[in-house]
Amino acid sequence: MTTMALGKAINAGLRRAMERDAHVLVMGEDVGKLGGVFRVTDGLQKDFGEDRVIDTPLAESGIVGTAVGLALRGYRPVCEIQFDGFIFPATDQIISQVAKMHFRSGGRLRLPVVIRVPFGGGIGAVEHHSESPEAYFVHTPGLKVVAVSNPVDAYWMIQQAIELDDPVLFFEPKRRYWDKAEVDEDGSADLSLAAARVVQAGTDATVVAYGPMVRTCLDAAAAAGDESRSLEVIDLRSLSPLDLPILYESVRKTGRCIVVHEAPRTLGGGAEVAARVTEECFYSLEAPVIRVTGFDTPYPPARVEEEYLPDLDRVLDGVDRALAY
């Protein structure tokens, strides 16, 4: 077992995948000599060379377009989008090519492309550096979309994503890059890439989140426990496809569901989860599904981002609203 920060765990997972398969390439802005702005790819170019860890121009459409060609020729490219807000120049390539190539070819072509996206706020960054654009890609058929919340998942899920023959959007919570946990590098993944996980059992209400909000919800569950309220916390892990049977089982037990994410409220991932839970668990619900989210505004300047981001108090307020019915 090794104590690793989340960012270091992704680095170790990339390294393991590159050692295992010479067709795995890493590419992106400053991923090589600099090791990435968050140092997630630190040391990889030194060990694997410039042909496998490629510093690209500042052109996200070019990065993803090049990855499409490489994948069609048998490689497994891992693209880094330096910050979440930089992904939008690449959306044409992702939506029009990456997501559709397998279907367009009648199943003859596969695109094993992983697109890593540091996402979310909480680091005091400037405009375009603290977005939560996951819903755009969850809404796009042909893409798998996952979000990690802890170092153990980061280590195993990046390897699982690379091994898939399908394109994966791999969202990494940038403000959690320094969170640490014990990682067994010689073990094996305990869940499939598309599986959700109960991270804390409870009986009074179900709180479901992904990415950076999982830790916030665990903190809220600890605070609720001090008031004799038992919250079950579920980490979705995969946003497309959604693993919902585990959530349905939890909601049928607790009768209440609170969905938490940083992204804006309208048509965010929480809306889909709320709709599915209502459809499947209607007669078990003791209250409407509550959403605790970011606001329907552009991400604010760093000095006021604490007013925008869901925090422990807002999650607990959502729990109070659900329990008040």
Sequence and secondary structure as in RCSB ss.txt:
>XXXX:A:sequence
MTTMALGKAINAGLRRAMERDAHVLVMGEDVGKLGGVFRVTDGLQKDFGEDRVIDTPLAESGIVGTAVGLALRGY
RPVCEIQFDGFIFPATDQIISQVAKMHFRSGGRLRLPVVIRVPFGGGIGAVEHHSESPEAYFVHTPGLKVVAVSN
PVDAYWMIQQAIELDDPVLFFEPKRRYWDKAEVDEDGSADLSLAAARVVQAGTDATVVAYGPMVRTCLDAAAAAG
DESRSLEVIDLRSLSPLDLPILYESVRKTGRCIVVHEAPRTLGGGAEVAARVTEECFYSLEAPVIRVTGFDTPYP
PARVEEEYLPDLDRVLDGVDRALAY
>XXXX:A:secstr
 EEEEHHHHHHHHHHHHHHH TTEEEEETT SSS  TTSTTTTHHHHH TTTEEE  S HHHHHHHHHHHHHTT 
EEEEE SSGGG GGGHHIIIIIITTHHHHTTTS     EEEEEE   S   TTSS   HHHHHTSTT EEEE  S
HHHHHHHHHHHHHSSS EEEEEEGGGTT EEEE TTS  SS TT  EEEE  SSEEEEE TTHHHHHHHHHHHHH
TTT  EEEEE  EEES   HHHHHHHHHHS EEEEEEEESTTSHHHHHHHHHHHHHGGG SS  EEEEE SS   
 GGGHHHHS  HHHHHHHHHHHHT 
